[in-house]
């Protein structure tokens, strides 16, 4: 089985301007993902970007930046699978052979290279067609409320039946976006996962946080220092 990693990183962002190169403890955000990829067992690592500054940072980590991400696939409404499919078509032209893409989002700087290695080994052991990392929900869905004009209601009607967490009848996890592994045959069908042959990999809450806004930066800064 041959793995390549892909790090999708477009120029624009809404929550934080130039989010992927935003300084996090004096280092560009994306550098944490580059570093984890480079330390992992994956030998061929690619960044999918339209940004020259990101390409320059990638060069310092010896991350391949030859692929030119089209502007049409660098928009806020661009789906991940459309970008991966276009990159896959490029790999065919370049005769780059692989079985799986390991997708590493730059917004997950707490991910460790050991997490990447474990994910790859799980695929090797069980020959699943896809995998994504999950973590226990920070807040349980039964505790989620919808607030409009000062009025509130439970998002899930069943929430009214429970008042204590220990009584909840759902084990709630969320897809944390840290690691996706996708077989190339799925990408040709523009699918992210195979529902019948999929693996879940649980990662700790402490490494599940994603950066979407400046508040997330404040939360993650002290955690990065402990790495």
Buried (B, 14 or more C-beta within 10 A) or exposed (E): EEBBBBBBBBBBBEBBEBBBBBEBBEBBBBBBBBBBBBBBEBEBBBBBBBBEBBBEBBEEBEBBBEBEBEEEBBEEEBEBBBBBBBBBEBBEEEEBEBEBBBBBBBBBBBBBBEBBBBBBEBBEEEEBBBBBBBBBBEEBBBBEEEEEEEEEEBEBEEBEEBEEEEEBEEEEEEBBBBBBBBBBEBBEEEBBBBEEEBBEBEBEEEBBBBBBEEEBBEEBEEEBEEE
